[in-house]
Amino acid sequence: MFSKKAQAATEFVLLASFMLFIFIGMFTVVGNKINEIEREKAQRRAGELLDFVQNEIMLADSVSIGYQRYFTLPLTIDNVDYNITIVDDSEIVLWYKNEEYVDFLDQSVNGTIGRGKNLIIKDATKKIKIVNHSSLCGDGIIQNPNFNGFYEGCEDDSDCDFSESCINCKCE
């Protein structure tokens, strides 16, 4: 009788170990799938932002000289900070969730692009330029961002409270 109890205990331990192995395997598969879905979502969101910028550039390229238009990029993507820049006037690079996404441009574009308000211009030489106005003040004075991602100061009166005006990049 003692050996049947020992055999039952051994079988129980083996069965419990096998079930634990199955559960660990299932959790690993599910965790990997969740990570893959998150990665695909990040790629999709980065692609949407790059496509938006590319469409703004193509629009500016297709219209007449003197074209100007403001467009706004979000401060975060799904509440996650990102950085975007123009490299060598030929590509847009987006850094998001520790990944780098690159979109090559069909035409030369210079300037600075960033989160917030951007101005795209087609000048008299038919060149396209982007200026990130979130880092500029009324006279083009560069203002430093604070640590919350917002820019201190103002560009015009609309950035101030109703009773204040934008004077020398400050609401007064």
C-alpha positions in Angstrom: 0.0 0.0 0.0 2.9 2.3 0.7 4.2 1.9 -2.9 0.8 2.8 -4.4 0.8 6.1 -2.4 4.3 6.8 -3.6 3.3 6.0 -7.1 0.2 8.3 -6.9 2.4 11.1 -5.5 4.9 10.7 -8.2 2.2 10.7 -10.9 0.7 13.8 -9.3 4.0 15.6 -9.3 4.6 14.6 -13.0 1.1 15.7 -14.0 1.4 19.0 -12.1 4.8 19.6 -13.7 3.4 18.8 -17.2 0.5 21.2 -16.6 2.8 23.9 -15.3 5.0 23.4 -18.4 1.8 23.8 -20.6 0.7 26.9 -18.8 4.2 28.5 -19.1 4.2 27.7 -22.8 0.8 29.2 -23.3 1.7 32.4 -21.4 4.9 32.7 -23.5 3.0 32.3 -26.8 0.3 34.8 -25.6 2.9 37.3 -24.4 4.8 37.1 -27.7 1.6 37.6 -29.6 0.8 40.7 -27.6 4.3 42.1 -28.2 3.9 41.5 -31.9 0.5 43.2 -32.0 2.0 46.2 -30.1 4.9 46.4 -32.5 2.6 46.3 -35.5 0.4 49.0 -33.9 3.5 51.2 -33.4 4.6 50.6 -37.0 1.1 51.5 -38.3 0.9 54.7 -36.2 4.5 55.8 -37.3 3.5 55.0 -40.9 0.4 57.1 -40.6 2.3 60.1 -39.3 5.0 59.8 -42.0 2.3 59.5 -44.7 0.6 62.6 -43.3 3.9 64.6 -43.6 4.6 63.1 -47.0 1.1 64.2 -48.2 1.7 67.7 -47.0 5.0 67.8 -48.9 3.4 66.4 -52.1 0.6 69.0 -51.9 3.2 71.8 -51.5 5.1 70.4 -54.5 2.1 70.3 -56.7 0.8 73.9 -56.2 2.1 77.2 -57.3 5.0 79.3 -56.0 4.2 81.2 -52.8 2.2 78.4 -51.2 2.1 78.4 -47.4 0.2 76.1 -45.1 0.2 75.3 -41.4 -0.1 71.7 -40.3 0.0 70.3 -36.8 1.8 67.1 -35.6 0.7 65.6 -32.3 2.7 66.2 -29.2 2.7 62.4 -28.5 1.6 59.3 -30.3 -0.6 57.2 -28.1 0.8 59.2 -25.1 4.3 58.2 -26.0 7.0 60.9 -26.9 8.5 60.8 -30.3 11.0 62.8 -32.4 10.8 63.6 -36.1 13.4 65.3 -38.2 14.4 66.0 -41.8 17.8 64.4 -42.7 20.0 65.6 -45.7 16.9 67.2 -47.3 15.9 63.8 -48.6 14.4 61.8 -45.8 12.1 62.1 -42.8 13.2 60.1 -39.7 10.8 59.3 -36.9 12.0 57.8 -33.6 9.1 56.2 -31.7 9.1 53.5 -29.0 12.9 52.9 -29.4 12.5 52.2 -33.2 13.6 54.3 -36.1 11.2 54.8 -39.1 12.5 56.4 -42.3 10.5 57.7 -45.2 12.5 58.8 -48.3 11.3 62.0 -50.0 10.7 62.3 -53.7 11.8 66.0 -53.7 14.3 68.0 -51.7 12.8 69.5 -48.5 14.8 71.6 -46.0 14.1 73.2 -42.7 13.0 71.8 -39.3 10.0 69.7 -38.6 8.7 68.8 -35.2 5.8 68.2 -32.9 3.2 70.9 -32.8 2.6 73.6 -35.4 4.6 73.5 -38.6 4.6 75.8 -41.7 5.3 74.4 -45.1 6.3 76.9 -47.8 7.1 76.7 -51.5 9.4 79.6 -52.3 10.2 81.5 -55.5 12.9 79.0 -56.4 10.3 76.2 -56.2 12.0 74.7 -53.1 10.0 73.4 -50.2 10.8 74.4 -46.7 9.2 73.3 -43.4 9.5 75.5 -40.3 8.5 74.2 -36.9 6.7 77.1 -35.3 6.3 75.3 -32.0 9.9 76.3 -31.3 9.6 79.8 -32.6 8.4 83.1 -31.2 6.8 85.9 -33.2 10.2 87.2 -34.5 11.8 83.8 -35.0 13.5 83.8 -31.6 14.1 80.2 -30.5 12.4 79.3 -27.3 13.4 76.3 -25.1 10.8 73.7 -24.4 10.0 72.9 -20.8 10.2 69.4 -19.5 6.4 68.7 -20.1 6.9 69.0 -23.9 5.2 72.4 -24.1 7.0 75.5 -25.2 7.3 78.4 -22.9 6.3 81.8 -24.3 3.9 82.7 -27.2 4.0 83.3 -30.9 0.9 85.5 -31.1 -2.0 86.8 -29.1 -4.0 83.6 -29.6 -1.5 81.7 -27.4 -2.3 84.0 -24.4 -5.3 84.3 -22.1 -8.1 86.6 -23.3 -6.9 89.5 -21.2 -3.2 89.3 -22.3 -1.1 90.0 -25.4 2.0 88.3 -26.8 4.8 90.8 -26.3 8.4 89.8 -26.8 7.4 86.1 -26.7 5.7 86.4 -23.3 2.1 86.7 -22.4 1.6 90.1 -20.6 
